[in-house]
Amino acid sequence: MGIRDFVVGAATVMALKDDSRPENWLSMGALIDLGDSVVMVASPGVSKRGRLFGATVAFSSAVLHLRLARELADTSLDAERVALEELATGADDVA
């Protein structure tokens, strides 16, 4: 794990705590991992088996980041939809 992975991970955690769109940070992590995958395939100094393994791990991580980002985005949209419905029906005025 490199420093950039640590920074993106820490920013994701902070965004989760602040409820400020952590899916954006996860998407950036996916882009970084996808870049790592491409670089790994193109690395001439690494054995073929090593390149395949490294590229597979990086690509898998990119897919996981994107999936988590999508799930968080869907959750955020659902929460916003519920808040708008409550506002439209006056559910906040009941209390």
N, C-alpha and C positions, 0 to 999 in steps of 0.2 A: 504494500500500500504506500503510495507516494504522498507527498505533501498536498498536491492538488486534490487527491481523493479525500484527504482529511478535511481540507477547506470546504469542498462541496458538501461533504457529509455534515460538517458542523453548521454550515449555512442552512442545510435542509432541516436540521434539528431546531435551529433558532426560528426558522420560518414556521415550523409546526407549533412551537410554543407561542409565537406571536399571531398565529392564524393568518399568515400573510403569503399565501400561495406557494407552499412548499413544492408543488408539482413542477414549478419552473426550475427549481434547483435540481430536481430529479431528472428533468429533461436535459439539463446541461450535463449532468453526470453521464447520461446515455450517449450524448454526442461525444464526450471525451472518450468513453469506452469504445465507441465505434471507430474513432480515430486510432485508438490503440490497436484495434483489430486489424485495420488496414496497414498500419506501420509494421505490425508483427508479421503479416504475410509478406511484406516487401523487404524484410530484413535479411540481407544476404549472409550475414555472419552467424546466423542461427540455423541449427539443423532443421531439416524438413519436418521432422516429428515435433521439434520444439516450436516451430512457427505455427504448425497446425494446432498444437495444444494451446499456445498463448492466444492465438486468434479466436479459438473456440471459447476460451474462458472470457476474453474481453467482449466478444459478441454476445455471449449469454448474459453477461452483466448489463450490457446495453439494453437487451430485451427486457430484463427484469426491471431496470430503471424506468423504461417507458411504460411498462405495465403498471407499476406502482404510481407513476405520475398520472396515468389515465384514471386509475381508481380514486386517487385523491381529488382529481378534478371533478369526477362524477359525484363524489361525496359533497364537495363544495357547492356544486350546482344544485344538488338535492336540498341542502340546507338553505340556500338562497331562495329556492322555490317555495319551501315551507314558510319561510319568513315573509315572503311576498303574499302568499295565500292568507296567512294570519293577519297581515296588515290590511288586505283587501276585505276580509270578512269581519274585521274589527275584533278579532279574538283577544287582542291586548286590552281592549276596553272593558272586558268582562270582569277583570279583577278589580 
